[in-house]
Amino acid sequence: MLRILCLALCGLLTGARADPGALLRLGMDIMNHEVQRAMEESHILEKTAAEAGKKRPGVKPIKGLSNMKVKDVVTPVITLNFVPGVGIFQCVATGMTITGKSFTGANMEIIVVLNITATNRFLQDEETGLPMFKSEDCEIILVSVKTNLPSNMLPKVINKFLDSTLHKVLPGLMCPAIDAVLVYVNKRWASLNDPMPLGRMGTVKYALASTPTTTTSHIQVDFSPLVQQQTGKMIPLTSSGESLEFPEGCAEGSSQLLLSAAFLTAELALLQKSLDVKIQDKMIGELPPQTTETLAGFLPEVAEVYPKPKPLVTQIRIKKSPKVTITSGKSLLHLHGTLEMFAAQRGKRPVSLFLLEVHFNLRIWYSVHENRLQMATSLNRLLNLSQRSSAVGDVNEKELINFITDYLQEAYIPVVNDVLQVGLPLPNLLDINYDLAELDIVENALVLDLTQA
């Protein structure tokens, strides 16, 4: 037994040390909303009241009470508190009227105000791996009891009858309602394990890195996302070596989702091939006509080979996986690849003019649309330009910097932005509306403040 316990603890510790690609902090704002919505949408108290008078297998009738019915259920007031290392303590304040025939044969009404309390332990389901709540230690606390039983009856007889009746009726009647609400909440985690498509290139799955933990102010869920190509190959997350941390100063009880730069990099690796492009438009944005004559203005050797203007064809290939870097207040997308320009010839294959190695980065702006993370980019800087081959003599890279910079901004960046419109999937749980999130950039991560979600 001790050995099994040690192995279990070691497994939990190993999971806790894993470098998560995403962190979710669930504050009381979201948990209150979810439990309240589950209570309202399930109509569980009303359903429980409707079932109260029906015969149920294994449930004996209450001595001295017949034709029992429950009516006038008071709208519940729900109070939640986090229990560190356990989950959530829940208190549901409500009331109702119990009617029926008493042992005297007269119609009876018992008006009850009560609190239902339970500890909702937050666990990880062993079969599915999904987070789940499980109710424990449900208790019924009577706040007040009023009855229409005759006042001339002995108080001890009345109290004994009420005590016996209520203690037999209420726990079996109300505690299952707590369980039913948790079933409703747990269903909102059910889609978390489903792989979500990223275009046609692959899928992303938000797998748990470790068992969720509860503190005095929030529940933290660490994700170890699985990024998989369409071929089935997994794309590993490259750790920066720095631990992810939520920013300071978040409102008490608020919720945040933190996405690491390493995770965003892995997701964009799925889109790498989509960033390869061949552009043969003569007129592009604000650029001058894309011909050898225009190119010769930056590279005079081209005019010697092509004295008459020829249309240009440009092919850009991304050779390394795109990389996202995030520093406080700024996020960049780094692209390494080749840029090859051709002279188009009618009826013949285009002829290569030169092949360049290029490294440039793009400034990223983030937003959320239809619960997917969106990126829009603009050219930040051309970092490196070097000749790999040339059919027009040695290329002076410095003479081409302005030409290539303008070309990337006007011709290639729209291609990148079009590819990124697919959007990156966000964790599908608790019906969180990420569109309402406020976004911020911190060191090595993007933060979505879910307070309004």
VEXBADREN-250663 format. One record per residue (C-alpha): y, z, x. Coordinates in steps of 0.02 Angstrom, whole numbers, always signed. Example, Ala and Ser with C-alpha at 12.3 -4.5 7.8 and 13.67 -1.06 7.14 Angstrom:
+--------+--------+--------+
:     py :     pz :     px :
+--------+--------+--------+
:   -225 :   +390 :   +615 :
:    -53 :   +357 :   +684 :
+--------+--------+--------+
***
This chain:
+--------+--------+--------+
:     py :     pz :     px :
+--------+--------+--------+
:     +0 :     +0 :     +0 :
:   +120 :    +46 :   +141 :
:    +82 :   -117 :   +229 :
:   +119 :   -217 :    +71 :
:   +283 :   -124 :    +48 :
:   +333 :   -160 :   +228 :
:   +293 :   -344 :   +208 :
:   +396 :   -352 :    +49 :
:   +543 :   -266 :   +132 :
:   +532 :   -380 :   +283 :
:   +532 :   -530 :   +168 :
:   +689 :   -469 :    +82 :
:   +774 :   -434 :   +247 :
:   +728 :   -605 :   +314 :
:   +800 :   -686 :   +158 :
:   +959 :   -584 :   +174 :
:   +984 :   -644 :   +352 :
:   +968 :   -827 :   +304 :
:  +1130 :   -923 :   +324 :
:  +1179 :   -968 :   +147 :
:  +1268 :  -1131 :   +110 :
:  +1351 :  -1062 :    -45 :
:  +1395 :   -890 :   -113 :
:  +1428 :   -842 :   -292 :
:  +1513 :   -681 :   -339 :
:  +1499 :   -639 :   -524 :
:  +1630 :   -515 :   -579 :
:  +1640 :   -420 :   -741 :
:  +1748 :   -558 :   -817 :
:  +1603 :   -681 :   -827 :
:  +1469 :   -552 :   -864 :
:  +1569 :   -478 :  -1009 :
:  +1597 :   -652 :  -1078 :
:  +1413 :   -699 :  -1064 :
:  +1344 :   -542 :  -1146 :
:  +1474 :   -545 :  -1284 :
:  +1440 :   -729 :  -1317 :
:  +1252 :   -699 :  -1318 :
:  +1274 :   -559 :  -1445 :
:  +1385 :   -665 :  -1556 :
:  +1293 :   -831 :  -1546 :
:  +1121 :   -755 :  -1566 :
:  +1176 :   -650 :  -1718 :
:  +1043 :   -532 :  -1659 :
:  +1107 :   -376 :  -1746 :
:  +1119 :   -466 :  -1912 :
:   +944 :   -538 :  -1888 :
:   +879 :   -367 :  -1842 :
:   +956 :   -294 :  -1998 :
:   +878 :   -431 :  -2106 :
:   +706 :   -393 :  -2032 :
:   +722 :   -205 :  -2053 :
:   +648 :   -195 :  -2227 :
:   +503 :   -312 :  -2194 :
:   +329 :   -251 :  -2155 :
:   +287 :   -274 :  -1972 :
:   +113 :   -269 :  -1895 :
:    +77 :   -101 :  -1813 :
:   +231 :    -17 :  -1886 :
:   +195 :   +125 :  -2006 :
:   +309 :   +155 :  -2154 :
:   +426 :   +303 :  -2136 :
:   +374 :   +454 :  -2238 :
:   +502 :   +496 :  -2370 :
:   +593 :   +329 :  -2360 :
:   +547 :   +171 :  -2456 :
:   +627 :     +2 :  -2491 :
:   +728 :    +21 :  -2332 :
:   +866 :   -103 :  -2300 :
:  +1005 :   -116 :  -2170 :
:  +1174 :   -186 :  -2215 :
:  +1357 :   -185 :  -2163 :
:  +1323 :   -202 :  -1977 :
:  +1485 :   -167 :  -1883 :
:  +1543 :   -295 :  -1755 :
:  +1482 :   -224 :  -1590 :
:  +1596 :   -170 :  -1449 :
:  +1510 :   -201 :  -1282 :
:  +1550 :   -106 :  -1122 :
:  +1471 :   -154 :   -956 :
:  +1471 :    -67 :   -788 :
:  +1391 :   -123 :   -625 :
:  +1258 :    -10 :   -553 :
:  +1246 :    -39 :   -363 :
:  +1075 :    -98 :   -309 :
:  +1013 :   -105 :   -489 :
:  +1111 :   -216 :   -608 :
:  +1218 :   -177 :   -759 :
:  +1231 :    -26 :   -871 :
:  +1264 :    -84 :  -1049 :
:  +1332 :    +12 :  -1197 :
:  +1342 :    -69 :  -1369 :
:  +1446 :    +29 :  -1495 :
:  +1407 :    -21 :  -1674 :
:  +1369 :    +48 :  -1845 :
:  +1273 :     +8 :  -2003 :
:  +1220 :    +70 :  -2173 :
:  +1036 :   +109 :  -2205 :
:   +986 :   +109 :  -2388 :
:   +826 :   +148 :  -2482 :
:   +736 :   +273 :  -2592 :
:   +732 :   +449 :  -2524 :
:   +594 :   +577 :  -2544 :
:   +686 :   +639 :  -2698 :
:   +668 :   +471 :  -2782 :
:   +856 :   +442 :  -2782 :
:   +948 :   +297 :  -2702 :
:  +1004 :   +345 :  -2530 :
:  +1135 :   +280 :  -2408 :
:  +1150 :   +333 :  -2227 :
:  +1306 :   +272 :  -2138 :
:  +1274 :   +277 :  -1952 :
:  +1390 :   +254 :  -1803 :
:  +1293 :   +239 :  -1642 :
:  +1289 :   +183 :  -1461 :
:  +1145 :    +82 :  -1389 :
:  +1132 :   +108 :  -1202 :
:  +1018 :    +23 :  -1077 :
:  +1009 :    -20 :   -893 :
:   +990 :   -207 :   -866 :
:   +902 :   -224 :   -699 :
:   +945 :   -386 :   -606 :
:   +789 :   -462 :   -529 :
:   +718 :   -624 :   -463 :
:   +578 :   -694 :   -569 :
:   +422 :   -706 :   -461 :
:   +358 :   -864 :   -549 :
:   +517 :   -967 :   -564 :
:   +623 :   -890 :   -426 :
:   +767 :   -879 :   -549 :
:   +881 :   -728 :   -571 :
:   +845 :   -627 :   -728 :
:   +896 :   -468 :   -817 :
:   +766 :   -345 :   -880 :
:   +810 :   -201 :   -996 :
:   +757 :    -24 :   -952 :
:   +783 :   +150 :  -1026 :
:   +853 :    +97 :  -1193 :
:   +923 :   +245 :  -1289 :
:  +1007 :   +270 :  -1457 :
:  +1150 :   +395 :  -1461 :
:  +1210 :   +447 :  -1633 :
:  +1398 :   +464 :  -1643 :
:  +1410 :   +510 :  -1828 :
:  +1297 :   +512 :  -1982 :
:  +1352 :   +519 :  -2164 :
:  +1238 :   +520 :  -2315 :
:  +1251 :   +524 :  -2504 :
:  +1107 :   +646 :  -2522 :
:  +1147 :   +786 :  -2647 :
:  +1254 :   +923 :  -2573 :
:  +1152 :  +1058 :  -2658 :
:  +1001 :  +1017 :  -2551 :
:   +965 :  +1136 :  -2407 :
:  +1056 :  +1076 :  -2249 :
:   +901 :  +1106 :  -2143 :
:   +797 :   +995 :  -2256 :
:   +927 :   +857 :  -2251 :
:   +950 :   +867 :  -2063 :
:   +763 :   +867 :  -2031 :
:   +741 :   +716 :  -2143 :
:   +887 :   +621 :  -2064 :
:   +833 :   +666 :  -1888 :
:   +655 :   +611 :  -1921 :
:   +709 :   +452 :  -2011 :
:   +840 :   +394 :  -1886 :
:   +736 :   +432 :  -1732 :
:   +594 :   +331 :  -1806 :
:   +700 :   +187 :  -1869 :
:   +837 :   +157 :  -1743 :
:   +749 :   +138 :  -1574 :
:   +623 :    +14 :  -1642 :
:   +760 :    -73 :  -1738 :
:   +899 :    -85 :  -1609 :
:   +820 :    -84 :  -1435 :
:   +735 :   -253 :  -1463 :
:   +909 :   -321 :  -1498 :
:   +957 :   -280 :  -1318 :
:   +803 :   -370 :  -1254 :
:   +842 :   -520 :  -1364 :
:  +1019 :   -531 :  -1295 :
:   +953 :   -529 :  -1116 :
:   +830 :   -667 :  -1158 :
:   +980 :   -767 :  -1219 :
:  +1078 :   -731 :  -1058 :
:   +927 :   -768 :   -947 :
:   +908 :   -940 :  -1026 :
:  +1078 :   -984 :   -955 :
:  +1002 :   -972 :   -780 :
:   +857 :  -1087 :   -826 :
:   +935 :  -1248 :   -762 :
:   +978 :  -1176 :   -592 :
:   +814 :  -1236 :   -516 :
:   +837 :  -1414 :   -577 :
:   +880 :  -1540 :   -439 :
:  +1046 :  -1623 :   -481 :
:  +1074 :  -1805 :   -433 :
:  +1207 :  -1858 :   -310 :
:  +1227 :  -2038 :   -362 :
:  +1067 :  -2133 :   -323 :
:  +1055 :  -2068 :   -146 :
:   +971 :  -1900 :   -173 :
:   +978 :  -1730 :   -256 :
:  +1050 :  -1557 :   -229 :
:   +964 :  -1397 :   -284 :
:  +1043 :  -1224 :   -277 :
:   +894 :  -1119 :   -221 :
:   +914 :   -932 :   -198 :
:   +924 :   -876 :    -17 :
:   +881 :   -696 :    -62 :
:   +868 :   -578 :   -208 :
:  +1041 :   -558 :   -290 :
:  +1129 :   -396 :   -250 :
:  +1238 :   -285 :   -358 :
:  +1387 :   -185 :   -297 :
:  +1513 :    -76 :   -389 :
:  +1622 :   -228 :   -426 :
:  +1512 :   -382 :   -436 :
:  +1343 :   -467 :   -424 :
:  +1322 :   -578 :   -271 :
:  +1205 :   -727 :   -271 :
:  +1172 :   -811 :   -103 :
:  +1115 :   -991 :   -112 :
:  +1018 :  -1090 :    +17 :
:  +1049 :  -1264 :    -56 :
:   +915 :  -1398 :    -37 :
:   +989 :  -1570 :     -4 :
:   +858 :  -1705 :    -19 :
:   +867 :  -1892 :     +9 :
:   +791 :  -2012 :   -117 :
:   +650 :  -2041 :     +8 :
:   +606 :  -1856 :     +0 :
:   +676 :  -1811 :   +170 :
:   +772 :  -1647 :   +175 :
:   +944 :  -1639 :   +256 :
:   +963 :  -1474 :   +348 :
:  +1122 :  -1373 :   +343 :
:  +1195 :  -1351 :   +516 :
:  +1260 :  -1176 :   +536 :
:  +1430 :  -1149 :   +615 :
:  +1371 :   -979 :   +677 :
:  +1507 :   -892 :   +577 :
:  +1464 :   -790 :   +423 :
:  +1538 :   -840 :   +256 :
:  +1659 :   -716 :   +182 :
:  +1755 :   -710 :    +21 :
:  +1944 :   -704 :    +42 :
:  +2031 :   -538 :    +26 :
:  +2148 :   -501 :   -116 :
:  +2041 :   -568 :   -258 :
:  +2078 :   -486 :   -424 :
:  +1961 :   -343 :   -467 :
:  +1820 :   -399 :   -581 :
:  +1852 :   -584 :   -544 :
:  +1721 :   -713 :   -497 :
:  +1718 :   -841 :   -356 :
:  +1606 :   -979 :   -289 :
:  +1614 :  -1012 :   -102 :
:  +1550 :  -1179 :    -31 :
:  +1528 :  -1191 :   +157 :
:  +1585 :  -1339 :   +261 :
:  +1405 :  -1356 :   +322 :
:  +1343 :  -1376 :   +143 :
:  +1476 :  -1506 :   +101 :
:  +1429 :  -1599 :   +261 :
:  +1246 :  -1603 :   +209 :
:  +1291 :  -1670 :    +37 :
:  +1400 :  -1808 :   +108 :
:  +1258 :  -1859 :   +223 :
:  +1175 :  -1927 :    +64 :
:  +1322 :  -2046 :    +44 :
:  +1326 :  -2109 :   +224 :
:  +1251 :  -2280 :   +188 :
:  +1370 :  -2305 :    +43 :
:  +1514 :  -2293 :   +166 :
:  +1458 :  -2452 :   +256 :
:  +1561 :  -2597 :   +194 :
:  +1605 :  -2780 :   +225 :
:  +1782 :  -2827 :   +177 :
:  +1833 :  -3010 :   +165 :
:  +1987 :  -3006 :    +52 :
:  +2133 :  -3100 :   +124 :
:  +2265 :  -2994 :    +36 :
:  +2241 :  -2805 :    +43 :
:  +2370 :  -2681 :    -20 :
:  +2529 :  -2684 :    +83 :
:  +2446 :  -2769 :   +231 :
:  +2499 :  -2942 :   +291 :
:  +2374 :  -3084 :   +259 :
:  +2209 :  -3044 :   +344 :
:  +2196 :  -3195 :   +459 :
:  +2173 :  -3228 :   +643 :
:  +2359 :  -3270 :   +650 :
:  +2405 :  -3093 :   +596 :
:  +2279 :  -3019 :   +717 :
:  +2351 :  -3124 :   +858 :
:  +2516 :  -3032 :   +837 :
:  +2426 :  -2877 :   +904 :
:  +2298 :  -2965 :  +1012 :
:  +2370 :  -3128 :  +1086 :
:  +2200 :  -3182 :  +1153 :
:  +2144 :  -3221 :   +975 :
:  +2272 :  -3362 :   +960 :
:  +2198 :  -3447 :  +1112 :
:  +2026 :  -3454 :  +1033 :
:  +2088 :  -3490 :   +856 :
:  +2254 :  -3584 :   +862 :
:  +2236 :  -3621 :   +676 :
:  +2229 :  -3470 :   +559 :
:  +2057 :  -3417 :   +499 :
:  +2020 :  -3283 :   +368 :
:  +1960 :  -3118 :   +438 :
:  +1801 :  -3028 :   +385 :
:  +1785 :  -2845 :   +433 :
:  +1625 :  -2744 :   +436 :
:  +1630 :  -2554 :   +452 :
:  +1472 :  -2454 :   +481 :
:  +1462 :  -2264 :   +490 :
:  +1339 :  -2221 :   +628 :
:  +1341 :  -2031 :   +619 :
:  +1329 :  -1918 :   +468 :
:  +1501 :  -1881 :   +395 :
:  +1560 :  -1708 :   +444 :
:  +1674 :  -1591 :   +347 :
:  +1779 :  -1464 :   +440 :
:  +1882 :  -1332 :   +351 :
:  +2016 :  -1224 :   +425 :
:  +2132 :  -1113 :   +329 :
:  +2236 :  -1228 :   +219 :
:  +2164 :  -1393 :   +281 :
:  +2002 :  -1490 :   +262 :
:  +1954 :  -1648 :   +358 :
:  +1815 :  -1777 :   +344 :
:  +1762 :  -1846 :   +514 :
:  +1688 :  -2020 :   +523 :
:  +1608 :  -2101 :   +677 :
:  +1556 :  -2283 :   +673 :
:  +1592 :  -2461 :   +719 :
:  +1721 :  -2586 :   +661 :
:  +1681 :  -2770 :   +689 :
:  +1799 :  -2914 :   +649 :
:  +1744 :  -3091 :   +618 :
:  +1830 :  -3258 :   +599 :
:  +1770 :  -3342 :   +440 :
:  +1725 :  -3527 :   +448 :
:  +1696 :  -3638 :   +299 :
:  +1512 :  -3680 :   +280 :
:  +1463 :  -3577 :   +432 :
:  +1423 :  -3398 :   +473 :
:  +1573 :  -3292 :   +524 :
:  +1597 :  -3278 :   +712 :
:  +1618 :  -3105 :   +788 :
:  +1783 :  -3076 :   +875 :
:  +1754 :  -2899 :   +938 :
:  +1657 :  -2740 :   +902 :
:  +1744 :  -2573 :   +918 :
:  +1684 :  -2394 :   +919 :
:  +1795 :  -2292 :   +803 :
:  +1816 :  -2107 :   +766 :
:  +1942 :  -2057 :   +635 :
:  +1967 :  -1915 :   +513 :
:  +2028 :  -1907 :   +335 :
:  +2125 :  -1770 :   +247 :
:  +2028 :  -1706 :    +96 :
:  +2102 :  -1646 :    -68 :
:  +1982 :  -1557 :   -185 :
:  +1976 :  -1546 :   -374 :
:  +1847 :  -1521 :   -511 :
:  +1810 :  -1643 :   -651 :
:  +1669 :  -1629 :   -778 :
:  +1595 :  -1484 :   -678 :
:  +1578 :  -1587 :   -519 :
:  +1676 :  -1562 :   -359 :
:  +1788 :  -1712 :   -326 :
:  +1863 :  -1767 :   -161 :
:  +2010 :  -1882 :   -130 :
:  +2057 :  -1932 :    +47 :
:  +2193 :  -2011 :   +150 :
:  +2190 :  -2060 :   +333 :
:  +2240 :  -1914 :   +441 :
:  +2220 :  -1985 :   +616 :
:  +2133 :  -2120 :   +717 :
:  +2057 :  -2014 :   +855 :
:  +1967 :  -2140 :   +963 :
:  +1957 :  -2329 :   +980 :
:  +1852 :  -2413 :  +1114 :
:  +1782 :  -2586 :  +1145 :
:  +1596 :  -2610 :  +1131 :
:  +1593 :  -2800 :  +1143 :
:  +1717 :  -2943 :  +1129 :
:  +1715 :  -3134 :  +1114 :
:  +1902 :  -3148 :  +1148 :
:  +1909 :  -3065 :  +1318 :
:  +1944 :  -2883 :  +1356 :
:  +2026 :  -2796 :  +1210 :
:  +2173 :  -2683 :  +1246 :
:  +2136 :  -2544 :  +1123 :
:  +2314 :  -2477 :  +1130 :
:  +2378 :  -2642 :  +1062 :
:  +2261 :  -2626 :   +913 :
:  +2294 :  -2445 :   +866 :
:  +2431 :  -2482 :   +739 :
:  +2337 :  -2631 :   +667 :
:  +2173 :  -2534 :   +645 :
:  +2262 :  -2379 :   +580 :
:  +2351 :  -2477 :   +444 :
:  +2191 :  -2570 :   +405 :
:  +2089 :  -2412 :   +382 :
:  +2220 :  -2334 :   +269 :
:  +2245 :  -2487 :   +158 :
:  +2073 :  -2568 :   +159 :
:  +1943 :  -2436 :   +200 :
:  +2007 :  -2272 :   +126 :
:  +2000 :  -2344 :    -53 :
:  +1816 :  -2383 :    -20 :
:  +1784 :  -2204 :    +36 :
:  +1874 :  -2133 :   -116 :
:  +1776 :  -2246 :   -231 :
:  +1612 :  -2183 :   -156 :
:  +1667 :  -2002 :   -173 :
:  +1703 :  -2023 :   -358 :
:  +1520 :  -1983 :   -390 :
:  +1566 :  -1799 :   -369 :
:  +1464 :  -1659 :   -293 :
:  +1360 :  -1552 :   -413 :
:  +1402 :  -1368 :   -436 :
:  +1279 :  -1228 :   -485 :
:  +1222 :  -1250 :   -664 :
:  +1217 :  -1073 :   -731 :
:  +1292 :   -965 :   -868 :
:  +1383 :  -1118 :   -938 :
:  +1526 :  -1088 :   -815 :
:  +1667 :  -1213 :   -842 :
:  +1714 :  -1257 :   -664 :
:  +1851 :  -1374 :   -726 :
:  +1958 :  -1219 :   -755 :
:  +1933 :  -1153 :   -578 :
:  +2075 :  -1133 :   -455 :
:  +2033 :  -1202 :   -282 :
:  +2080 :  -1132 :   -113 :
:  +2033 :  -1170 :    +67 :
:  +1984 :  -1032 :   +187 :
:  +1905 :  -1034 :   +359 :
:  +1746 :  -1141 :   +352 :
:  +1736 :  -1142 :   +163 :
:  +1806 :  -1200 :     -3 :
:  +1834 :  -1064 :   -134 :
:  +1831 :  -1092 :   -322 :
:  +1912 :   -947 :   -415 :
:  +1817 :   -938 :   -580 :
:  +1926 :   -808 :   -664 :
:  +1979 :   -931 :   -799 :
:  +1810 :  -1020 :   -807 :
+--------+--------+--------+
***
